[in-house]
Amino acid sequence: MTGLDGLSVLLCLIGGVFYLAGTVGMLRFPNTWTRLHALTKADNLGLGLVVAALVLQADSLPGALKLVLIWVLAVLAGTNACYLVGRHLLAAKERAGEGEVPG
């Protein structure tokens, strides 16, 4: 195993820890707002670390760029999904007469 392989394994393991932390946060946090935060932040960072590990193992520059593009698209999709869920939750609270959520 070379140093590059070791670094790739380390990045994958750290990325997996972030995925696990996001999953635990999604299951344990008390409300939707904190669950969204935990899930989007931890999963985006976890995916970024896994992609970085895969980029180190890529055979060519086009392959590495495709991996980075996948990560960018996943971040954009996660951001939009989080925004839509939060907006729907805020609208539902306003319809129920609870007003805006502080903060």
C-alpha positions in Angstrom: 0.0 0.0 0.0 1.4 3.4 -1.0 1.1 6.6 0.8 -1.6 7.7 -1.7 -3.6 4.6 -1.0 -3.3 5.2 2.7 -4.5 8.8 2.3 -7.5 7.6 0.2 -8.5 5.1 2.9 -8.2 7.8 5.6 -10.3 10.2 3.6 -12.9 7.5 3.0 -13.0 6.7 6.7 -13.4 10.3 7.8 -16.1 10.8 5.2 -17.9 7.7 6.6 -17.7 9.2 10.1 -19.4 12.4 8.8 -22.1 10.3 7.1 -22.7 8.5 10.3 -22.8 11.8 12.3 -25.4 13.2 9.8 -27.5 10.1 10.1 -27.4 10.1 13.9 -28.2 13.8 13.9 -31.2 13.2 11.6 -32.5 10.5 13.9 -31.8 12.2 17.3 -32.3 15.9 16.8 -35.6 17.3 18.1 -37.0 19.2 15.2 -37.0 19.5 11.4 -34.8 22.6 11.3 -31.9 21.0 13.3 -32.3 17.7 11.4 -32.0 19.5 8.0 -28.9 21.3 9.2 -27.2 18.1 10.5 -28.1 16.1 7.4 -27.1 18.6 4.7 -23.8 19.8 6.4 -22.5 16.4 7.4 -23.5 14.6 4.2 -22.0 17.3 2.0 -18.7 17.2 3.8 -18.8 13.4 3.9 -19.4 13.2 0.2 -16.6 15.7 -0.4 -14.1 13.7 1.5 -15.1 10.4 -0.3 -14.9 12.2 -3.6 -11.4 13.6 -2.7 -10.3 10.0 -1.9 -11.6 8.8 -5.2 -10.0 11.7 -7.1 -6.7 10.5 -5.6 -7.3 7.1 -7.1 -8.6 8.3 -10.5 -6.6 7.2 -13.6 -7.1 10.3 -15.6 -8.0 14.0 -15.3 -11.4 13.6 -17.1 -12.3 10.9 -14.6 -11.3 13.1 -11.7 -13.3 16.1 -13.1 -16.4 13.9 -13.5 -16.1 13.0 -9.8 -15.9 16.6 -8.8 -18.8 17.4 -11.0 -20.9 14.7 -9.3 -20.0 16.2 -5.9 -21.0 19.8 -7.1 -24.3 18.5 -8.5 -25.0 16.6 -5.3 -24.3 19.7 -3.2 -26.6 21.8 -5.3 -29.3 19.2 -5.2 -29.0 18.9 -1.4 -29.1 22.6 -1.0 -32.3 22.9 -3.1 -34.0 20.0 -1.3 -33.2 21.5 2.1 -34.5 24.9 1.0 -37.8 23.4 -0.3 -38.4 21.3 2.9 -37.6 24.3 5.1 -39.9 26.6 3.0 -42.7 24.1 3.1 -42.3 23.7 6.9 -42.4 27.5 7.4 -45.5 27.8 5.2 -47.2 25.1 7.2 -46.4 26.8 10.5 -47.8 30.1 9.2 -51.0 28.4 8.0 -51.4 26.8 11.4 -51.1 30.3 13.0 -47.8 29.6 14.8 -46.1 32.5 13.0 -42.5 32.6 11.8 -39.8 30.6 13.4 -37.3 32.8 15.3 -33.7 32.8 14.3 
